[in-house]
Amino acid sequence: MSKYIEKDADNIHEIIPQIKKRFSPRAFENKPVEKEKLFRIFEAARWSPSARNVQPWRFLVGIKGENKVYDRIFDSLVEWNQNWNNNTPVLVAIIAKTTDDKERNHATHDYDTGIAVAQMTFQLTELGLHAHQMGGFEEVILREYFKISNEYKPIAIMAIGYKGSLDDLPEDYHEAELEQRTRRDFEEIVFWEGWLEK
Ligand SMILES: Cc1cc2nc3c(=O)[nH]c(=O)nc-3n(C[C@H](O)[C@H](O)[C@H](O)COP(=O)(O)O)c2cc1C
């Protein structure tokens, strides 16, 4: 049996492999991600749809050992997230511009950015990589380190790398890593006959 954890979606209807195979590990291999792959991941984000084609997504890319960007993004994570990111080779701060090019409020900045990030996750899965998004970070710290103005909104941090094994992860996190992935039933999220509030 492979020491790598498999957590394929237990889907009831057929889906594309990039969605079936995607999951958010905490165990990452201590191995760099090829630059060419990173370019392809951000290219997937670039071609994402957005309201009025404003393209509000911005990505601050930290590569472990290359410069201070990685260390600063890492510092902004809450301790609980820092502790499982011991091996993560790439940390990306996902930031949305809240205004368009004419300084008008862009109401869908976070929605648009979320779509772009979803496209990234499918592309990186196709490249044999995994990602884990984190809302657990200190926005104030990130803003201060990188001098991010109020026109921009830090949304999340994304860990990207090659999936690891339990040996790559502190013991406190093993149980969660082995836990089955669950989803709400279809009936709870899809409505065919009017809005059926429960
Ligand atoms: C916006 C967002 C914030 C998240 N924040 C955290 C986090 O701070 N720490 C963490 O370990 N996981 C975090 N997650 C991961 C989710 O817990 C995970 O995606 C969810 O349990 C579903 O699992 P799956 O991605 O493997 O399908 C976050 C995911 C998203 C999309």
Ligand as a Chemical Component Dictionary entry (heavy atoms), coordinates in Angstrom:
data_LIG
# 
_chem_comp.id                   LIG 
_chem_comp.type                 NON-POLYMER 
_chem_comp.pdbx_formal_charge   0 
_chem_comp.three_letter_code    LIG 
# 
loop_
_chem_comp_atom.comp_id 
_chem_comp_atom.atom_id 
_chem_comp_atom.alt_atom_id 
_chem_comp_atom.type_symbol 
_chem_comp_atom.charge 
_chem_comp_atom.model_Cartn_x 
_chem_comp_atom.model_Cartn_y 
_chem_comp_atom.model_Cartn_z 
_chem_comp_atom.pdbx_ordinal 
LIG C1  C1  C 0 -11.515 29.858 2.316 1  
LIG C2  C2  C 0 -10.974 28.631 2.990 2  
LIG C3  C3  C 0 -10.346 28.749 4.226 3  
LIG C4  C4  C 0 -9.792  27.621 4.842 4  
LIG N1  N1  N 0 -9.080  27.776 6.012 5  
LIG C5  C5  C 0 -8.381  26.741 6.499 6  
LIG C6  C6  C 0 -7.443  26.937 7.566 7  
LIG O1  O1  O 0 -7.233  28.059 8.057 8  
LIG N2  N2  N 0 -6.760  25.848 8.021 9  
LIG C7  C7  C 0 -6.928  24.603 7.494 10 
LIG O2  O2  O 0 -6.260  23.673 7.941 11 
LIG N3  N3  N 0 -7.796  24.392 6.467 12 
LIG C8  C8  C 0 -8.515  25.426 5.940 13 
LIG N4  N4  N 0 -9.346  25.239 4.854 14 
LIG C9  C9  C 0 -9.488  23.888 4.257 15 
LIG C10 C10 C 0 -10.875 23.310 4.435 16 
LIG O3  O3  O 0 -11.031 22.886 5.757 17 
LIG C11 C11 C 0 -11.110 22.178 3.416 18 
LIG O4  O4  O 0 -11.071 22.696 2.114 19 
LIG C12 C12 C 0 -12.453 21.484 3.657 20 
LIG O5  O5  O 0 -12.444 20.793 4.877 21 
LIG C13 C13 C 0 -12.815 20.519 2.549 22 
LIG O6  O6  O 0 -11.801 19.567 2.373 23 
LIG P1  P1  P 0 -11.190 19.279 0.930 24 
LIG O7  O7  O 0 -10.611 20.588 0.439 25 
LIG O8  O8  O 0 -10.142 18.239 1.150 26 
LIG O9  O9  O 0 -12.299 18.836 0.055 27 
LIG C14 C14 C 0 -9.925  26.342 4.240 28 
LIG C15 C15 C 0 -10.561 26.228 2.998 29 
LIG C16 C16 C 0 -11.075 27.349 2.369 30 
LIG C17 C17 C 0 -11.730 27.194 1.016 31 
# 
loop_
_chem_comp_bond.comp_id 
_chem_comp_bond.atom_id_1 
_chem_comp_bond.atom_id_2 
_chem_comp_bond.value_order 
_chem_comp_bond.pdbx_ordinal 
LIG C1  C2  SING 1  
LIG C2  C3  SING 2  
LIG C2  C16 DOUB 3  
LIG C3  C4  DOUB 4  
LIG C4  N1  SING 5  
LIG C4  C14 SING 6  
LIG N1  C5  DOUB 7  
LIG C5  C6  SING 8  
LIG C5  C8  SING 9  
LIG C6  O1  DOUB 10 
LIG C6  N2  SING 11 
LIG N2  C7  SING 12 
LIG C7  O2  DOUB 13 
LIG C7  N3  SING 14 
LIG N3  C8  DOUB 15 
LIG C8  N4  SING 16 
LIG N4  C9  SING 17 
LIG N4  C14 SING 18 
LIG C9  C10 SING 19 
LIG C10 O3  SING 20 
LIG C10 C11 SING 21 
LIG C11 O4  SING 22 
LIG C11 C12 SING 23 
LIG C12 O5  SING 24 
LIG C12 C13 SING 25 
LIG C13 O6  SING 26 
LIG O6  P1  SING 27 
LIG P1  O7  DOUB 28 
LIG P1  O8  SING 29 
LIG P1  O9  SING 30 
LIG C14 C15 DOUB 31 
LIG C15 C16 SING 32 
LIG C16 C17 SING 33 
# 
